[in-house]
Each structure stands twice: as C-alpha cells, then as structure tokens.
Amino acid sequence: MRRFVLLVFALVGFAPSILAHAVASDEVQFLVVRLNYSTLAFKQIYYLTQPYQVSPPQAGEVPHGTVFVKIVPPTDFGRTTMRSSETGQVIYEASTVWSGMGEHIFPTPECLVPPGDPGPYIDRPAHLAYVRNFDWDSTDVGEVWEAAKTSTPLSRFTTEKFGVLFYLHSFSLGAADFSTAEWVVIFYSLPEILKGRWSAITGDLPDANINAIAPHPFYTYSLFAGTNAGAFETTDGGEHWSQLRFGENPSVPVTHIRAEMDPPMSWPWPVLWLGTEEFTPIPEERLGRICYNRKGGQEWIDTKFPQVAVSALKVPPSFPRIAYAGAFNPFYKRDGFYVYQDSVWQSFDLTPGDTTATRINCIEVDEVDRDYVVLATSAGVHISRDGGKTWRHSFGRYDMSWVIMPPRSWLGPRCDVYAAMNAGTRSDGIYRTHDDGQTWELVRWQRFVVSLLPHPLQPGTWYMATRGQGVFKSSDHGETWLDISDGLPERVVLCAALDRWDLRVLFVGTTRGIFRYQDIITSVAEREESTQPVLPQVFVLSPAFPNPLTLATNIRYELFARSLVTLEIYNLLGQKVRTLLAEWKAAGQHHFGWDGRDDGGSALPSGMYFCKAIIKSTEGKALLQQIQKMVLVR
C-alpha cells in the first residue's frame, strides 16, 4: 500500500503549475488520478476546473468532505458518480455492469493532463476522506494516511487548502475480474475566500420581507421562513417553497418562527411555533397569534395568545412544548411577558406600577435552567431567576435589540451574557456581563445589531447580523470582527440563523429574500501560521436520538479509519459517570445505546449530560475528540 501512496503523490507532480494557484481563483480545481487496482499502473490524470456554485445532495448521494458520492454496486446496472458540493457538477463518472465490461465515462479525454511538465508539488496538506466499495476489503485508510505522511510531497504541506478522496471502484461482478477494478484518487481545492460564499435561496418565495428563519432540526436542506405574506417551508434548499396553512388567514405577517425537535412525539417532524402581527382596519389594534403543531404542519393548535402583537418568541430546545413570548401594543400601552405551559398562557409584569409600555425585543433562556430568563427590552435588560415571576432590571433604560447566552461550558456553570444596544447613541454596541448583569463592559461599538449567533461547537466563534451594515464573523469571542458581506446583495439584514446540521452554513433574511452563506474555510485552515501537525478528520459523532431521553438513547458515530474509540458520559460538573465503550472499531457507521445509568447501574437524575467520543493512539494518548449534549428527563 505504501507503494501505491508514493506513486499517487509522484503522479501529482505532473499537474500543471496553475494548480498551485488554485486557491486564489473563483473556480474549484480537481485533479483525478486513475490507477489499476492490482498493479497500481498509471492509467490517466485528469485536471478539471469548475465554477463555484453551492449544491445540495441529490437522491442516493452521500457527502464525503466536499464531494457527493453515489455508488451503484457491481451487482446492478447504473453509474457511480462523484459530484462536487461546491460546483454542483460531476467530477468522476463510470458505468457499473454485470458483464465485467465497465466503461469509464467522465472526465472526458479533453480533461487529460499532458505528461512532460512535472510542475510543482502541491505544497499544502490534505484533508483525507475515504469511500469503501461494496465488494472490497481493502487496506484501511488510516494506514494509507500513515504511509502518505512519510512521503516527500506531503511532508512539505503547510496549509490546509486541498482535500483528498480515495475510492476503489469495481466494474465487474464481485471480484471476478480484477483487471476492471481501479483506484480513483481525487484531489480537490477549497477556494481561498475567507469571507465564504453567498447564494440566493429565495426560489419561488413571495416578494416580502423575511422576518424570521428556522432551520429544520433534522434535515439540513429544509428551512422555515416567516414573512410579511405568511410562513413558508422549503425541503430542497430554497428552490421551491410551500405556504404553511395554519389558520383561516395564513397570509398575515409572521414575525417569529421556531422549529425544535420533540422526538418522543413527532419525529421526524419538529415542533413548529409561529408568532404573528396582524393588522386590522384600525392600525392601533394590531392583533397577535401564536400557533404550533407537532404533525409536520398539518394539525395546528391556536394557543389562544392574548390578542396583542407578538414582539418576541422563544422555545427552549430542551423543552419544545414550553414557549416564552412578549406582547406589545404601544397605542394602548399593552405589554407583558408570557409563559405557555400545560396549554395555558400565564402573564408576568416586568415593571409593576409602571404604566409605560415596555417592548420585549428578544428572549433568552438558559439551556439547562429554564427558570433563568434574560430579556432585551426597550427599557434595558431584565433578568429573572424564577421563570418570570420576579424581575431584576439591568442596563439602564436603553433600547436593547438582542440578548444571547453562549453555550455553557460543559465543565462549569453559566458564565457570560451578551446584549446589543440600539438606542441611537454613541454607546450603541455589544455589551457583556460576567456577573449576572451587575456590571457590563463594551465589547464592540456597532450600530443596528439585529442578531448575535454563537457557534455551538466552536467556542469564541460568533456571527453578527446588522440592519444596514451586513454580516460579520468573530473568532475571538467578539473582540475583533471580519466583514463577510461581500457578495451579499442586501446589507439590510432582518434575521439570521445557523443551519442545525451543517454549521458552516448561515442563513440571513433581508428585504430582498433569503441568502445562504457557506463558510468554506475550516478552523484549521484559518490558523495558517500554526506549526502544529494537521490530523485528518477520522470520525464524526452525531447528535443522540432521541434527545431529550427518558428511558434510553442511541449514540451514533462514523469512523473513516479503524480507530481506538472511547465513549464516555459526563454530568454538568464535568464528572465522568459512565464509560460506554473503549475498544478498537472498524471504519464505518456504529451506534451504541445509553440507558441513563451510571457505571454502577444506578439511574441518574434529570439534567444535562455530555457524550464525549475520543480517538486514541495505540499508546492511549487522546488524538481527537468530539462532544454532544443530551438532556435526561425522568
């Protein structure tokens, strides 16, 4: 196998010199190497360039890095294809037939790289992916990587801008004819555009302001949108939209929309909540409704919210059958904070004795303690420790547009709260408190902040959407920000949301529709000056299902290489309570169950827990790890 790897990287030397400059282009570059399976004899090298255009997967395709692979087994007729998720076009295609007379279809001969000019080595590290054919038990990709690291070209790699995909393709039935099998090695570039890519996904959505966006909690290309013309859903990444029929008049302005998972009741459908602001012949008498459903949009329930416009709506992800809302009508001085539980709305007064109407602009609830509620209002920040029964005022009487609590440290309690002020003064900006609102410090001066989104898996990574200045990204807890708005046609952003499954994807709603941003540079690639060795991504830990769990849950993970895997459960204090697994596992998909008990067999109490997956070396040293949250409800 070492001979194969060295041969592949030697062949890369025949790539034209333009490949070394691929990352500065708006095109995605591909180098396809075909080798005979048994002799490793060189067949052909293809060089392709394709324009950047984000594409969702199609039926039967499985994502591997930035490549979609659709495999038709040798026991059936059809075509195996590899298609780029960043161009939407086929990179490699070959027929699969019974007779053993397979046909290589694509790339076409005109893509052939003429030999003769060795060109430079690709002086960048490879992000390794591997696809195992149905009928072969070939050398593990981990051994391929270990051998490749010692080769001269790969040892010189300094920045991660290329991916590599190995694929063993067989044209014949089983192993009847080895001469028809071949290794396909694809090198693909990731365009060096730190500001990512924007694409419109408005499709046939009516021309209306986008007030709210809610990505589907189960499907990465399904999205809900609240607009001035009603609520809509797409299941194909934004090409086609269908209106949600939640009442006699579903075309009223939907100002808030939330979609959370509720596996025991509605999987694979989310619990979907809508908040409206409905105009009447008398503008001052704006009405409001809050509806929800658990049946995929077919059976809607009107929660009988007070007939006041909905100014804010929050549904805690861990408690999707509970809702927090703000009501506001300035003409009749009607306001209030409401909690929906057990099919009843309960009202709480923010400012007893104050007749001035206070608008609640944003509601944030702690992910563990749902009684810890923080509000951004037109009169400062309000904090409650008892679910809204009593309130403590903070931050003066400034108009606050947004409040957010970053994901908890899984080793400790709640720490920081961030709030954005839009009072029309020189003090506008993002503020932070470390002491539960006793004192605040300015993090950044910024006008018209409409949304702050912390990355749930990358501590310190934030997105900020503004009304008029575009979208920004921070990698240092908001200390510095990078404008990522280049390519966004409209900088008046009304709302924003991160995709629930592909966290490289950000959705923003504007006055001109919905736009999708893909952050195509990885966190490793952004640290180009780092001298630390780059390890390939060799496993993925998926969210547990069901979550929240009552009796048991299923933990799924996928290995791209045979690995020593440890699965451990920790409580909120960082104490290990259960070791589920500690053994070698083959490449592929695996799952393991957890019954909510500790190592001694005792039932654990309700609360948040963390599943920690660790990939270890043969010496027991931790190489890589991933963490997923779980909520246990007794």
C-alpha positions as CSV (number, residue, x, y, z in Angstrom):
1,M,0.0,0.0,0.0
2,R,2.9,2.3,0.7
3,R,4.0,1.8,-3.0
4,F,0.5,2.9,-4.1
5,V,0.6,6.1,-2.0
6,L,4.0,7.1,-3.1
7,L,3.0,6.5,-6.7
8,V,-0.1,8.7,-6.3
9,F,1.9,11.6,-4.9
10,A,4.6,11.2,-7.5
11,L,1.9,11.5,-10.2
12,V,0.7,14.7,-8.7
13,G,3.9,16.2,-9.9
14,F,2.6,16.1,-13.4
15,A,-0.1,18.6,-12.5
16,P,0.2,21.9,-14.3
17,S,1.6,24.8,-12.3
18,I,-1.8,26.6,-12.2
19,L,-2.9,24.1,-9.6
20,A,-0.5,25.7,-7.1
21,H,-2.5,28.9,-7.5
22,A,-6.0,27.3,-7.5
23,V,-7.0,28.7,-4.1
24,A,-6.9,32.3,-5.4
25,S,-9.5,31.6,-8.0
26,D,-13.3,31.7,-8.0
27,E,-13.1,28.2,-9.6
28,V,-12.8,24.9,-7.8
29,Q,-9.9,22.8,-9.1
30,F,-9.9,19.0,-9.3
31,L,-7.1,16.5,-10.1
32,V,-8.4,13.0,-10.8
33,V,-5.8,10.1,-10.8
34,R,-6.8,6.6,-12.0
35,L,-4.7,3.6,-11.1
36,N,-5.0,-0.1,-11.9
37,Y,-6.2,-1.8,-8.7
38,S,-3.8,-4.9,-8.7
39,T,-0.7,-3.4,-10.4
40,L,-1.1,0.2,-9.4
41,A,-0.2,1.0,-13.0
42,F,-0.9,4.6,-14.0
43,K,-4.0,5.0,-16.3
44,Q,-4.7,8.7,-16.6
45,I,-4.7,12.0,-14.8
46,Y,-7.5,14.5,-15.4
47,Y,-7.4,18.2,-14.4
48,L,-10.8,20.0,-14.2
49,T,-11.9,23.5,-13.2
50,Q,-15.5,24.2,-12.4
51,P,-17.2,27.5,-11.3
52,Y,-18.2,27.8,-7.6
53,Q,-21.9,27.2,-7.0
54,V,-23.1,25.6,-3.8
55,S,-25.2,22.5,-4.4
56,P,-27.4,20.3,-2.1
57,P,-27.1,16.5,-2.3
58,Q,-29.4,14.6,-4.6
59,A,-31.2,11.3,-4.1
60,G,-28.8,8.5,-3.2
61,E,-25.7,10.7,-2.7
62,V,-23.6,10.6,0.4
63,P,-21.4,13.5,1.4
64,H,-17.7,12.9,1.9
65,G,-15.9,16.2,2.6
66,T,-17.0,18.5,-0.3
67,V,-17.7,15.6,-2.6
68,F,-21.1,13.8,-3.0
69,V,-20.7,10.1,-3.9
70,K,-23.4,7.9,-5.4
71,I,-22.3,4.3,-5.6
72,V,-24.1,1.7,-7.7
73,P,-22.9,-1.8,-6.6
74,P,-21.3,-4.1,-9.1
75,T,-24.3,-6.4,-8.8
76,D,-26.6,-3.9,-10.5
77,F,-26.7,-1.7,-13.6
78,G,-26.1,2.0,-13.3
79,R,-23.4,4.6,-12.9
80,T,-21.2,5.5,-10.0
81,T,-20.7,9.3,-9.7
82,M,-18.7,11.7,-7.7
83,R,-20.1,15.3,-7.7
84,S,-18.8,18.4,-6.1
85,S,-21.0,20.1,-3.4
86,E,-19.2,23.4,-4.2
87,T,-19.8,23.3,-8.0
88,G,-22.8,21.0,-8.5
89,Q,-21.1,19.3,-11.4
90,V,-19.8,15.7,-11.8
91,I,-16.1,15.1,-11.2
92,Y,-16.0,11.4,-12.0
93,E,-18.4,9.0,-13.5
94,A,-18.2,5.4,-14.6
95,S,-20.7,2.7,-15.6
96,T,-21.2,-0.4,-13.5
97,V,-22.4,-3.6,-15.3
98,W,-22.7,-7.3,-14.8
99,S,-20.6,-8.4,-17.7
100,G,-17.3,-7.1,-16.5
101,M,-17.1,-4.7,-19.5
102,G,-17.2,-1.5,-17.4
103,E,-16.9,1.9,-19.2
104,H,-15.2,4.9,-17.9
105,I,-17.4,7.9,-18.8
106,F,-16.1,11.0,-17.2
107,P,-13.9,13.0,-17.0
108,T,-13.7,13.3,-20.8
109,P,-10.4,12.9,-22.7
110,E,-10.0,16.7,-23.2
111,C,-9.5,16.9,-19.5
112,L,-6.4,14.8,-19.7
113,V,-3.3,16.5,-18.2
114,P,-0.4,16.0,-20.7
115,P,2.7,14.4,-19.2
116,G,6.1,16.0,-19.6
117,D,5.9,19.1,-17.4
118,P,6.2,17.9,-13.8
119,G,5.1,21.2,-12.3
120,P,5.4,21.9,-8.6
121,Y,4.3,19.6,-5.8
122,I,1.0,20.6,-4.1
123,D,2.6,22.4,-1.2
124,R,-0.5,22.1,1.0
125,P,-1.8,19.4,3.4
126,A,-4.6,17.0,2.5
127,H,-7.9,16.6,4.3
128,L,-8.4,12.9,3.8
129,A,-11.7,11.2,3.1
130,Y,-12.3,7.6,2.1
131,V,-15.1,5.7,0.4
132,R,-15.2,1.9,0.6
133,N,-16.7,0.0,-2.3
134,F,-19.3,-2.7,-1.5
135,D,-17.2,-5.7,-2.6
136,W,-13.7,-5.0,-1.4
137,D,-12.0,-5.3,1.9
138,S,-9.0,-3.1,1.2
139,T,-6.2,-1.5,3.2
140,D,-7.5,0.8,5.9
141,V,-7.4,4.5,5.2
142,G,-5.5,5.1,8.4
143,E,-2.6,3.1,7.1
144,V,-2.8,5.0,3.8
145,W,-2.5,8.2,5.7
146,E,0.4,7.0,7.9
147,A,2.3,6.0,4.7
148,A,1.4,9.2,3.0
149,K,2.8,11.3,5.8
150,T,6.3,10.0,5.3
151,S,6.3,10.8,1.5
152,T,8.3,13.8,0.5
153,P,5.5,15.9,-1.1
154,L,3.1,15.5,1.8
155,S,5.7,16.2,4.4
156,R,6.2,19.7,2.9
157,F,2.5,20.6,3.2
158,T,2.0,23.7,5.4
159,T,-1.6,24.9,5.0
160,E,-4.9,23.0,4.5
161,K,-6.4,24.0,1.2
162,F,-6.9,20.7,-0.5
163,G,-8.9,17.6,0.2
164,V,-8.1,14.1,-1.0
165,L,-10.7,11.3,-1.6
166,F,-9.6,7.7,-2.2
167,Y,-12.2,5.4,-3.9
168,L,-11.9,1.8,-5.0
169,H,-14.2,1.2,-8.0
170,S,-15.0,-2.2,-9.5
171,F,-16.8,-2.5,-12.8
172,S,-17.3,-6.3,-12.6
173,L,-19.5,-8.6,-10.6
174,G,-17.7,-9.2,-7.3
175,A,-14.0,-10.0,-7.7
176,A,-14.5,-12.0,-10.9
177,D,-12.2,-9.8,-13.0
178,F,-9.6,-7.8,-11.1
179,S,-8.5,-6.1,-14.3
180,T,-11.7,-4.0,-14.3
181,A,-11.1,-2.5,-10.8
182,E,-9.2,0.7,-10.3
183,W,-8.3,3.2,-7.6
184,V,-9.6,6.7,-8.2
185,V,-7.8,9.4,-6.2
186,I,-9.4,12.9,-6.3
187,F,-7.6,16.0,-5.1
188,Y,-10.0,18.9,-4.8
189,S,-9.3,22.5,-3.9
190,L,-11.1,24.7,-1.4
191,P,-11.2,28.2,-2.8
192,E,-9.3,30.6,-0.5
193,I,-12.1,33.0,0.2
194,L,-12.1,33.7,3.9
195,K,-15.4,35.5,3.5
196,G,-17.2,32.4,2.2
197,R,-19.8,32.4,-0.5
198,W,-23.3,33.9,-0.6
199,S,-26.1,32.4,-2.8
200,A,-29.8,33.4,-3.0
201,I,-32.2,30.6,-2.0
202,T,-35.4,32.6,-2.3
203,G,-36.7,30.5,-5.2
204,D,-40.4,31.0,-5.7
205,L,-40.9,32.6,-2.3
206,P,-43.2,35.6,-2.5
207,D,-41.6,39.0,-2.6
208,A,-41.8,40.0,1.0
209,N,-39.6,40.9,4.0
210,I,-38.1,37.9,5.7
211,N,-38.8,38.4,9.4
212,A,-37.7,35.1,10.8
213,I,-35.8,31.9,9.8
214,A,-35.9,28.5,11.4
215,P,-33.7,25.7,10.1
216,H,-35.2,22.2,10.4
217,P,-33.8,20.3,13.4
218,F,-33.5,17.0,11.4
219,Y,-32.9,17.9,7.7
220,T,-30.1,20.1,6.5
221,Y,-31.8,21.4,3.3
222,S,-35.2,22.0,5.0
223,L,-36.0,25.5,6.2
224,F,-38.9,27.5,7.5
225,A,-39.4,31.3,7.0
226,G,-41.7,33.8,8.5
227,T,-42.5,36.7,6.1
228,N,-44.9,39.6,5.7
229,A,-47.0,37.2,3.5
230,G,-47.1,34.3,5.9
231,A,-45.0,31.3,6.8
232,F,-43.3,29.1,4.2
233,E,-41.3,25.9,4.1
234,T,-38.7,24.5,1.7
235,T,-37.3,20.9,1.5
236,D,-34.9,21.3,-1.3
237,G,-32.5,24.1,-0.1
238,G,-34.7,27.0,-1.2
239,E,-35.6,26.2,-4.8
240,H,-39.3,25.7,-4.1
241,W,-41.4,27.0,-1.2
242,S,-44.8,26.0,0.1
243,Q,-47.0,28.0,2.3
244,L,-47.9,26.7,5.8
245,R,-51.7,26.7,6.3
246,F,-52.0,27.5,10.0
247,G,-55.4,29.2,10.0
248,E,-58.2,30.8,8.0
249,N,-55.9,33.6,7.0
250,P,-52.3,32.2,6.7
251,S,-51.1,35.3,4.7
252,V,-50.8,37.5,7.8
253,P,-47.3,38.8,8.7
254,V,-45.4,36.1,10.6
255,T,-42.8,37.8,12.8
256,H,-41.4,34.8,14.7
257,I,-40.9,31.2,13.8
258,R,-39.2,28.4,15.8
259,A,-38.6,24.8,15.0
260,E,-37.4,22.4,17.7
261,M,-37.1,18.6,17.9
262,D,-39.5,16.6,20.0
263,P,-38.6,13.0,19.3
264,P,-41.0,11.2,21.6
265,M,-44.0,12.8,19.9
266,S,-43.2,14.0,16.4
267,W,-40.0,12.6,14.9
268,P,-39.1,13.3,12.1
269,W,-41.3,16.4,12.3
270,P,-40.3,19.2,14.5
271,V,-42.5,21.2,17.0
272,L,-43.1,24.3,14.9
273,W,-44.1,27.6,16.5
274,L,-45.4,30.7,14.7
275,G,-45.9,34.2,16.1
276,T,-47.9,36.8,14.1
277,E,-48.6,40.5,14.0
278,E,-51.9,41.0,12.2
279,F,-53.0,44.4,11.0
280,T,-56.7,45.4,11.3
281,P,-58.6,48.3,9.7
282,I,-57.5,50.3,12.8
283,P,-53.7,50.1,12.8
284,E,-53.5,50.6,16.5
285,E,-55.5,47.4,17.1
286,R,-52.8,45.1,15.9
287,L,-53.6,41.5,16.9
288,G,-51.3,38.6,17.5
289,R,-51.5,34.8,17.4
290,I,-49.1,32.0,18.5
291,C,-49.8,28.6,16.9
292,Y,-47.8,25.4,17.0
293,N,-48.0,21.9,15.6
294,R,-46.3,18.5,16.0
295,K,-47.5,16.8,12.9
296,G,-45.4,18.3,10.1
297,G,-47.6,21.3,9.6
298,Q,-50.9,19.5,9.2
299,E,-52.6,19.9,12.6
300,W,-52.2,23.4,14.0
301,I,-53.1,24.4,17.5
302,D,-54.1,28.0,18.4
303,T,-52.6,28.7,21.8
304,K,-55.2,31.5,22.5
305,F,-52.4,34.1,23.0
306,P,-53.8,37.5,24.1
307,Q,-54.8,39.4,21.1
308,V,-51.7,41.6,21.1
309,A,-48.9,41.7,18.5
310,V,-46.1,39.2,19.3
311,S,-42.9,41.1,19.8
312,A,-40.7,38.1,20.8
313,L,-40.9,34.3,20.9
314,K,-38.6,31.8,22.5
315,V,-38.9,28.0,22.6
316,P,-36.1,26.3,24.7
317,P,-34.6,23.5,22.6
318,S,-34.6,21.1,25.5
319,F,-38.3,21.9,26.4
320,P,-40.0,22.3,23.0
321,R,-43.5,22.2,24.5
322,I,-43.0,25.3,26.5
323,A,-42.9,28.8,25.0
324,Y,-42.0,32.3,26.2
325,A,-43.4,35.3,24.5
326,G,-43.6,39.1,24.6
327,A,-46.7,41.1,23.8
328,F,-46.7,44.8,22.8
329,N,-49.1,47.4,21.7
330,P,-47.8,51.0,22.3
331,F,-51.1,52.7,21.4
332,Y,-53.0,51.1,24.2
333,K,-49.9,50.6,26.5
334,R,-50.3,46.9,26.5
335,D,-47.3,44.8,27.1
336,G,-46.2,41.7,29.1
337,F,-44.1,38.6,29.4
338,Y,-46.0,35.4,28.9
339,V,-45.2,31.7,29.6
340,Y,-47.1,28.9,27.8
341,Q,-47.2,25.7,29.8
342,D,-49.8,23.0,30.2
343,S,-51.9,24.6,27.4
344,V,-52.3,27.9,29.3
345,W,-50.6,31.3,29.0
346,Q,-49.5,32.9,32.2
347,S,-48.7,36.6,32.3
348,F,-46.0,38.3,34.4
349,D,-45.5,42.0,34.8
350,L,-41.9,43.3,34.1
351,T,-42.4,46.7,35.8
352,P,-45.2,46.6,38.4
353,G,-46.7,50.1,38.9
354,D,-45.2,51.5,35.7
355,T,-47.8,52.4,33.1
356,T,-45.3,52.9,30.3
357,A,-45.5,50.0,27.8
358,T,-42.2,48.1,27.5
359,R,-41.5,46.2,24.3
360,I,-39.7,42.9,24.7
361,N,-37.4,42.6,21.7
362,C,-35.6,39.3,22.5
363,I,-36.0,36.5,25.0
364,E,-33.1,34.1,26.0
365,V,-33.5,31.1,28.3
366,D,-30.6,29.1,29.8
367,E,-30.2,25.8,28.1
368,V,-30.2,23.9,31.4
369,D,-32.1,26.0,33.9
370,R,-35.3,27.2,32.1
371,D,-36.1,29.5,35.1
372,Y,-33.1,31.6,34.2
373,V,-34.6,34.1,31.7
374,V,-33.0,37.2,30.3
375,L,-34.9,39.8,28.2
376,A,-33.7,42.6,25.8
377,T,-36.3,45.3,26.0
378,S,-36.9,48.9,25.1
379,A,-36.0,49.8,28.6
380,G,-32.8,47.8,29.2
381,V,-32.1,44.3,30.2
382,H,-34.4,42.3,32.6
383,I,-33.3,39.2,34.4
384,S,-35.4,36.5,36.2
385,R,-34.2,33.6,38.2
386,D,-37.7,32.1,38.8
387,G,-39.2,31.8,35.3
388,G,-40.6,35.3,35.1
389,K,-42.3,35.6,38.5
390,T,-39.9,38.4,39.6
391,W,-37.5,40.5,37.6
392,R,-34.4,42.5,38.2
393,H,-33.7,45.4,36.0
394,S,-30.2,46.0,34.5
395,F,-28.5,48.3,32.0
396,G,-30.5,51.5,32.4
397,R,-33.4,52.3,30.2
398,Y,-31.7,51.9,26.8
399,D,-33.3,50.2,23.8
400,M,-31.8,46.7,23.7
401,S,-32.3,44.7,20.5
402,W,-30.8,41.3,21.3
403,V,-29.6,39.2,24.1
404,I,-27.8,35.8,24.0
405,M,-26.2,33.3,26.3
406,P,-23.3,31.5,24.7
407,P,-23.3,27.6,25.0
408,R,-22.5,26.6,28.6
409,S,-19.0,25.3,29.3
410,W,-19.6,21.6,29.8
411,L,-17.3,21.8,32.8
412,G,-18.9,24.6,34.6
413,P,-22.0,26.8,35.2
414,R,-23.4,29.7,33.2
415,C,-20.8,32.5,32.8
416,D,-21.5,35.3,30.4
417,V,-24.5,37.1,28.9
418,Y,-24.2,39.3,25.8
419,A,-26.6,42.1,24.9
420,A,-26.8,44.5,21.9
421,M,-27.9,48.1,22.4
422,N,-29.6,50.1,19.6
423,A,-30.5,53.3,21.4
424,G,-29.3,55.7,18.7
425,T,-26.4,57.0,20.8
426,R,-22.7,56.8,20.7
427,S,-22.9,54.0,23.2
428,D,-24.6,51.6,20.7
429,G,-22.9,48.2,20.5
430,I,-22.4,44.8,22.0
431,Y,-22.0,44.5,25.8
432,R,-21.1,41.6,28.0
433,T,-21.6,40.8,31.7
434,H,-19.6,38.3,33.8
435,D,-21.6,38.8,37.0
436,D,-25.3,38.2,36.2
437,G,-25.9,41.8,35.0
438,Q,-24.4,43.6,37.9
439,T,-21.8,45.3,35.6
440,W,-21.5,45.5,31.8
441,E,-18.5,46.1,29.6
442,L,-18.4,47.2,26.0
443,V,-17.2,44.5,23.6
444,R,-17.7,46.4,20.3
445,W,-19.2,49.6,19.1
446,Q,-21.8,48.6,16.4
447,R,-25.0,50.2,15.2
448,F,-28.2,48.3,14.4
449,V,-27.4,44.8,15.6
450,V,-30.4,42.5,14.9
451,S,-28.8,39.1,15.7
452,L,-25.9,37.6,17.5
453,L,-25.2,33.9,16.9
454,P,-22.6,31.9,18.8
455,H,-21.2,28.8,17.1
456,P,-22.4,25.9,19.3
457,L,-19.3,23.7,18.7
458,Q,-16.6,26.3,18.3
459,P,-16.2,28.4,21.5
460,G,-15.4,32.0,20.6
461,T,-16.8,31.9,17.1
462,W,-19.7,34.4,16.6
463,Y,-21.8,35.7,13.7
464,M,-23.4,39.2,13.9
465,A,-26.1,40.5,11.6
466,T,-26.9,44.2,11.3
467,R,-29.6,46.3,9.8
468,G,-27.7,48.2,7.1
469,Q,-24.0,47.2,7.5
470,G,-24.2,43.5,6.6
471,V,-22.9,40.4,8.4
472,F,-19.7,39.9,10.4
473,K,-17.8,37.0,11.9
474,S,-15.6,36.8,15.0
475,S,-13.2,34.1,16.1
476,D,-12.2,35.6,19.5
477,H,-15.4,36.0,21.5
478,G,-16.4,39.2,19.7
479,E,-13.2,41.2,20.3
480,T,-12.5,41.6,16.6
481,W,-14.9,41.1,13.6
482,L,-14.4,40.3,9.9
483,D,-16.9,41.7,7.4
484,I,-18.2,38.7,5.4
485,S,-20.8,40.6,3.5
486,D,-19.0,40.6,0.1
487,G,-21.4,39.0,-2.4
488,L,-24.5,39.7,-0.2
489,P,-26.8,41.8,-2.4
490,E,-28.7,43.4,0.5
491,R,-27.0,44.6,3.7
492,V,-30.3,45.4,5.5
493,V,-30.5,42.1,7.3
494,L,-33.7,41.4,9.3
495,C,-32.9,38.0,10.8
496,A,-30.2,35.2,10.8
497,A,-29.9,31.6,11.8
498,L,-27.2,28.8,11.7
499,D,-28.0,25.5,10.0
500,R,-28.7,22.9,12.6
501,W,-26.6,20.1,11.0
502,D,-24.1,21.8,8.7
503,L,-22.7,24.5,11.0
504,R,-20.6,26.0,8.1
505,V,-23.9,27.4,6.7
506,L,-25.5,30.7,7.8
507,F,-29.0,31.9,6.6
508,V,-29.9,35.5,6.6
509,G,-33.3,37.1,5.8
510,T,-33.4,40.5,4.2
511,T,-35.9,42.8,2.4
512,R,-34.9,41.0,-0.9
513,G,-35.2,37.4,0.2
514,I,-33.1,34.7,1.9
515,F,-29.4,34.2,1.3
516,R,-27.2,31.3,2.3
517,Y,-23.6,31.7,3.4
518,Q,-21.2,28.8,3.4
519,D,-18.0,29.2,5.5
520,I,-15.8,27.0,3.3
521,I,-12.6,27.6,5.2
522,T,-12.2,25.3,8.2
523,S,-10.9,26.4,11.6
524,V,-7.7,24.6,10.9
525,A,-7.2,26.4,7.6
526,E,-7.7,29.8,9.3
527,R,-4.7,29.2,11.6
528,E,-2.2,29.1,8.7
529,E,0.6,30.2,10.9
530,S,0.3,27.3,13.2
531,T,3.2,24.9,13.3
532,Q,1.2,22.1,14.8
533,P,0.8,19.0,12.7
534,V,-2.6,18.7,11.0
535,L,-4.5,15.5,11.7
536,P,-7.2,14.2,9.2
537,Q,-10.8,14.2,10.3
538,V,-11.3,10.5,11.0
539,F,-14.7,10.4,12.8
540,V,-18.0,12.1,13.3
541,L,-20.1,12.0,16.4
542,S,-23.8,12.6,15.5
543,P,-26.4,14.0,17.9
544,A,-28.0,11.4,20.1
545,F,-31.5,10.3,19.3
546,P,-34.0,10.6,21.0
547,N,-32.9,13.8,22.8
548,P,-34.3,14.6,25.3
549,L,-34.3,11.0,26.5
550,T,-36.5,9.4,29.1
551,L,-35.6,5.6,29.1
552,A,-32.7,5.3,26.6
553,T,-31.0,7.0,23.6
554,N,-28.9,5.9,20.7
555,I,-25.5,7.4,20.1
556,R,-24.2,7.2,16.6
557,Y,-20.7,7.8,15.2
558,E,-18.9,7.2,11.9
559,L,-15.2,6.3,11.5
560,F,-13.3,6.9,8.3
561,A,-10.5,4.7,9.6
562,R,-10.1,1.8,12.0
563,S,-9.6,3.6,15.4
564,L,-9.4,3.1,19.1
565,V,-12.6,4.7,20.3
566,T,-13.7,5.7,23.8
567,L,-17.3,6.8,24.6
568,E,-17.8,8.5,28.0
569,I,-20.8,10.2,29.7
570,Y,-20.2,13.3,31.9
571,N,-22.5,15.3,34.0
572,L,-22.8,19.1,34.1
573,L,-20.0,19.3,36.7
574,G,-17.6,17.6,34.4
575,Q,-17.6,14.3,36.4
576,K,-17.4,11.1,34.4
577,V,-20.5,9.0,35.3
578,R,-20.3,6.2,32.6
579,T,-17.8,4.6,30.2
580,L,-19.8,3.1,27.4
581,L,-17.1,1.9,25.1
582,A,-13.3,1.6,25.0
583,E,-12.1,-0.6,22.1
584,W,-10.9,-0.8,18.5
585,K,-13.6,-0.3,15.9
586,A,-13.5,-0.7,12.1
587,A,-14.2,2.1,9.7
588,G,-17.9,2.6,9.0
589,Q,-21.0,3.6,10.9
590,H,-21.6,2.4,14.5
591,H,-24.1,3.0,17.3
592,F,-24.3,2.5,21.0
593,G,-27.1,2.8,23.4
594,W,-27.2,4.5,26.8
595,D,-30.0,3.8,29.4
596,G,-29.4,6.9,31.6
597,R,-27.5,4.9,34.2
598,D,-24.0,5.3,35.7
599,D,-21.2,2.7,35.8
600,G,-22.7,1.2,39.0
601,G,-26.1,0.7,37.3
602,S,-27.9,3.4,39.3
603,A,-30.4,5.7,37.5
604,L,-29.0,9.2,37.0
605,P,-31.2,12.2,37.8
606,S,-32.7,14.5,35.3
607,G,-30.4,17.1,33.8
608,M,-27.9,17.8,31.0
609,Y,-25.2,15.3,30.2
610,F,-22.4,15.2,27.7
611,C,-21.3,12.3,25.5
612,K,-17.6,12.6,24.8
613,A,-16.1,10.5,22.0
614,I,-12.3,10.2,21.9
615,I,-9.9,8.8,19.3
616,K,-6.8,7.5,21.0
617,S,-3.4,6.3,19.8
618,T,-2.1,2.8,20.5
619,E,-0.3,4.3,23.5
620,G,-3.6,5.6,24.9
621,K,-2.9,9.3,24.1
622,A,-6.0,11.3,23.0
623,L,-5.7,12.5,19.4
624,L,-9.2,13.8,18.6
625,Q,-12.4,14.3,20.5
626,Q,-16.0,15.5,19.9
627,I,-18.8,16.2,22.4
628,Q,-22.6,16.1,22.1
629,K,-25.1,17.3,24.6
630,M,-28.0,15.2,25.9
631,V,-30.9,16.0,28.2
632,L,-32.2,13.3,30.5
633,V,-35.8,13.7,31.7
634,R,-37.2,11.4,34.4
